[in-house]
Amino acid sequence: MTSDATALLQTKNGGRFGRALRKEFLFEEGYVNLNHGSFGTYPRAIRDVFRTFQDAHEARPDDFIRYQYPKHNDEARQALSKYLDVPTRELVFVPNATTGINTVLRSLIFAPNEYILYGASIYDACEKAVAYVTETTPARAARIEYAFPVEDEWLVSAFAAKMDEIERGGGKVRVAVFDTVVSIPGVRLPFERIVQVCRDRGVLSLVDGAHGIGHVPLNLRALDADFFVSNCHKWLHVPRGCAIFHVPLRNQPLIRSTLPTSHGFVPSPSAQLPAPKNPPPTANASKSDFELNFEFVGTIDASSYLCVSAALAWRESIGGEDTIIRYNQTLAKHGAKRMAEILGTEVMDNETQTLTRCCMANVALPLDAKRMHEIGARAGLEEGEIGNAIRTWMVRTWIDDYKTFMQSMFYDGRWWVRMSGQVYLEIEDFEWAAGVVKEICARAEKGDWAVKAKARL
């Protein structure tokens, strides 16, 4: 192991990160979880807290849901307000980041020739949300085209230039959507600087921090984005699905409805709706309409929201936020570099090495595109189908044959795997993963994937 990663192995309580900590988690024997980034996971200690809250729901359903749950929800929001350095009244929970992005886009009232601006690396579901809004409202969409690696300076300038271009054409960017850390490929964006560009030009900033809290250092007071949503279940060791949604007080009047619209919505006076038949409890009259709106949206198992305090305490017990994030980022960077050495390929990064300042890294696979296209053509596949056909075969084969999963992608003409650094992994796991990649690439060279693809035709 490299000296940087080795120095970080020791935990606060005298234990160790890496494989020594794996027993704290719930993995099946022999399963190596290399894809923490997609769905996250949590330790046994948090599982026990989660089940305690689930049991409390069932022991006295009405008492807990109507009266006890709001108190626990407040405690969780208060814990996150300290972590993120923003007032509790500006934080509410939603099930996931996609819900938060949709909530903002569907709440804004767009005038003709107002734009939603986003980059080519937007999460697929969020781009579909933009498409839906542009179909159903006067909003228009503008997409900035690029492929990684690009430099931070270029990307920040591209957002500014596109805003200026739209304004010169008589339009106005109402809101810009961008990530903290991109999902595919897993790279960090200069989101802080893009927020500033938005502020300077009077554009609302909507930050998709799906990979945010527990992944990169965050101070939302200093960031001062207009809207920020982040999954707690990815990198904060909270059960799924749980995301924190930050809306500063100045913007809360823009978010009148949850998604779906529910009990907390305050209709305009012209609606003339009758009084609620079964109003929710109002035990804390000091809460704002915004807080009450999101406190109870509908009947779901929201026990995951209530595990935030326990997750933060557990993370503190093994070293604390700075130590965990530093270990995960160091492991991802050095582990990916080691994989690339073994495979004879490269890690995706720019010249200033800012893309890898996160807990994920992308390693190129040693597959010859020309050879793969020849195999695909013999199997009767169209040229445009081959990249994703290989990717589809890989993602199933990792699980079925190797008891692991690596997020695989065909990106900008090459095949890559996205690796996650996490406290239960160490460099040796990345070296093992490189051996698995070499084996599956050898199978791809023999055409195993084409046989499966041909069978589906």
C-alpha positions, -999 to 999 in steps of 0.1 A, spaced: 0 0 0 12 35 -7 25 55 23 -4 81 20 -31 55 22 -12 34 49 -9 64 72 -47 68 72 -56 32 81 -57 37 118 -92 47 131 -100 69 161 -111 40 183 -79 20 178 -93 -1 150 -84 1 114 -101 11 82 -101 -13 53 -109 -50 55 -106 -49 93 -137 -27 94 -157 -48 69 -171 -69 97 -190 -39 109 -211 -40 77 -237 -63 64 -221 -78 33 -226 -114 23 -195 -135 29 -171 -131 0 -189 -102 -16 -166 -72 -23 -185 -39 -26 -166 -18 -50 -195 4 -60 -204 23 -28 -212 53 -50 -244 41 -65 -265 31 -35 -243 34 -4 -246 11 26 -245 13 63 -230 -6 93 -248 -30 116 -249 -3 144 -270 19 122 -292 -11 111 -301 -16 147 -311 21 151 -331 19 119 -350 -12 131 -357 4 164 -375 33 147 -394 9 124 -405 -10 155 -416 22 172 -437 30 141 -455 -3 145 -458 -3 183 -481 27 184 -486 38 148 -507 69 153 -488 82 183 -455 77 167 -463 91 132 -484 120 144 -466 131 175 -432 114 180 -419 113 145 -419 152 141 -397 155 172 -372 129 158 -373 145 124 -364 179 141 -335 163 159 -321 149 127 -324 182 109 -307 199 138 -278 175 136 -274 182 99 -277 220 105 -245 218 126 -228 196 101 -237 219 71 -235 252 90 -270 264 80 -301 270 101 -324 241 108 -354 259 93 -336 258 59 -333 220 59 -359 194 51 -358 157 41 -367 142 7 -363 106 -3 -335 112 -28 -317 138 -48 -338 132 -79 -369 141 -59 -352 173 -47 -342 184 -83 -377 177 -95 -392 196 -66 -373 227 -76 -378 225 -114 -416 218 -110 -420 246 -85 -405 274 -105 -429 294 -127 -412 300 -161 -419 328 -184 -414 325 -222 -378 326 -233 -365 316 -198 -340 288 -198 -328 258 -177 -291 255 -182 -271 223 -176 -240 205 -187 -235 173 -206 -226 154 -174 -260 159 -158 -275 128 -142 -298 110 -167 -330 112 -146 -324 150 -140 -321 156 -177 -354 138 -182 -369 161 -156 -356 191 -176 -372 176 -207 -405 171 -189 -406 207 -177 -398 221 -211 -426 200 -226 -452 212 -201 -441 248 -194 -428 278 -214 -392 269 -202 -365 262 -227 -334 241 -221 -297 248 -230 -271 221 -227 -233 227 -226 -215 200 -245 -182 185 -233 -165 152 -225 -141 147 -196 -114 153 -189 -118 191 -190 -102 217 -168 -122 235 -141 -114 269 -157 -128 258 -190 -160 245 -174 -166 275 -153 -161 297 -183 -184 276 -204 -213 281 -180 -206 319 -179 -203 320 -217 -236 301 -223 -255 324 -199 -241 355 -218 -249 339 -252 -285 333 -242 -289 368 -228 -275 383 -260 -301 363 -279 -329 379 -259 -333 350 -234 -326 346 -197 -312 317 -178 -336 312 -149 -318 283 -132 -286 263 -138 -284 227 -127 -250 211 -120 -233 185 -97 -209 185 -69 -195 151 -81 -207 137 -114 -222 102 -114 -210 90 -148 -181 94 -149 -173 99 -113 -154 132 -112 -156 164 -91 -169 196 -105 -159 231 -95 -194 236 -81 -184 264 -57 -172 285 -86 -202 278 -108 -225 289 -79 -206 322 -79 -210 326 -117 -248 321 -112 -248 346 -83 -230 372 -104 -255 369 -133 -287 367 -113 -292 330 -121 -307 305 -96 -282 278 -88 -296 243 -83 -268 220 -70 -273 182 -74 -252 170 -45 -262 134 -48 -225 127 -42 -220 154 -17 -226 151 20 -200 127 35 -181 127 2 -166 162 -1 -162 189 25 -194 210 26 -203 243 42 -236 254 28 -235 288 45 -203 296 27 -215 280 -6 -248 300 -5 -264 281 -34 -300 288 -41 -310 252 -38 -289 222 -27 -299 186 -24 -277 157 -12 -282 120 -6 -274 110 29 -277 73 20 -247 73 -4 -217 85 16 -230 94 51 -239 57 61 -276 64 64 -302 38 53 -319 44 19 -336 66 9 -327 98 26 -316 131 12 -313 165 28 -328 194 8 -315 229 16 -335 260 6 -323 293 20 -351 315 36 -350 339 6 -360 311 -18 -386 292 3 -415 312 -12 -406 296 -45 -410 261 -32 -447 261 -24 -453 224 -29 -437 191 -21 -436 164 -48 -463 151 -47 -484 180 -35 -497 170 0 -512 183 32 -487 211 38 -495 230 6 -511 264 12 -534 271 -18 -539 307 -31 -570 324 -16 -587 321 -50 -587 283 -47 -614 285 -20 -608 250 -7 -628 237 23 -611 233 56 -590 200 58 -610 170 70 -581 155 89 -554 182 95 -520 170 106 -509 179 142 -495 214 146 -476 207 179 -449 232 170 -465 264 158 -431 281 154 -423 261 123 -426 277 89 -450 267 61 -419 253 43 -409 231 72 -444 218 78 -449 212 41 -421 187 40 -425 172 75 -453 148 64 -458 144 26 -475 110 26 -473 76 43 -438 61 37 -413 45 60 -393 76 68 -372 58 95 -341 64 74 -344 102 80 -343 96 118 -309 77 116 -289 107 107 -278 115 142 -267 79 148 -248 78 116 -229 110 124 -221 96 159 -208 64 144 -187 82 119 -172 103 147 -164 72 167 -142 58 138 -124 90 131 -147 118 122 -156 135 89 -123 149 79 -105 116 85 -132 95 67 -133 118 37 -95 120 35 -91 82 36 -118 76 10 -104 102 -14 -68 90 -9 -79 54 -14 -98 62 -45 -70 81 -60 -42 57 -52 -63 26 -57 -73 37 -92 -37 46 -100 -26 11 -89 -53 -5 -111 -42 15 -141 -6 4 -135 -17 -33 -135 -39 -29 -165 -15 -7 -185 -42 20 -189 -49 53 -172 -71 71 -147 -94 98 -160 -81 132 -148 -73 167 -161 -39 184 -160 -46 201 -127 -59 168 -111 -90 184 -98 -114 157 -112 -101 131 -88 -105 153 -56 -134 131 -46 -141 95 -34 -145 80 -69 -121 75 -98 -124 61 -133 -100 36 -147 -98 28 -185 -102 -8 -195 -76 -25 -218 -101 -32 -246 -93 -25 -282 -123 -7 -298 -115 -19 -333 -114 -55 -322 -146 -52 -302 -164 -37 -333 -152 -66 -355 -166 -91 -330 -199 -71 -328 -203 -69 -365 -199 -107 -369 -226 -111 -342 -250 -89 -363 -248 -58 -341 -250 -22 -353 -219 -1 -346 -238 21 -323 -250 -8 -302 -216 -23 -294 -204 0 -266 -234 -5 -244 -237 -42 -253 -203 -48 -238 -212 -26 -208 -245 -44 -202 -227 -78 -203 -200 -66 -179 -224 -53 -152 -242 -86 -150 -210 -107 -151 -194 -88 -122 -222 -100 -100 -228 -135 -114 -192 -147 -118 -171 -125 -94 -193 -115 -64 -186 -79 -69 -198 -49 -89 -179 -21 -106 -199 7 -122 -190 2 -159 -195 27 -187 -188 33 -224 -177 69 -224 -163 90 -252 -153 59 -272 -137 39 -244 -148 15 -217 -142 25 -181 -149 13 -145 -158 38 -118 -142 28 -85 -154 40 -50 -131 46 -20 -147 36 13 -137 29 49 -142 -9 45 -119 -11 14 -81 -9 10 -55 -9 -18 -55 -47 -20 -92 -47 -30 -83 -24 -59 -55 -48 -69 -79 -77 -68 -103 -57 -89 -76 -52 -115 -72 -89 -117 -109 -94 -122 -109 -66 -149 -81 -83 -168 -99 -116 -167 -132 -102 -180 -114 -82 -207 -98 -114 -219 -133 -129 -220 -145 -99 -240 -117 -104 -265 -130 -139 -270 -165 -125 -277 -184 -138 -247 -204 -106 -246 -214 -109 -283 -228 -144 -277 -251 -129 -250 -260 -99 -272 -268 -121 -302 -291 -143 -281 -311 -112 -273 -316 -102 -309 
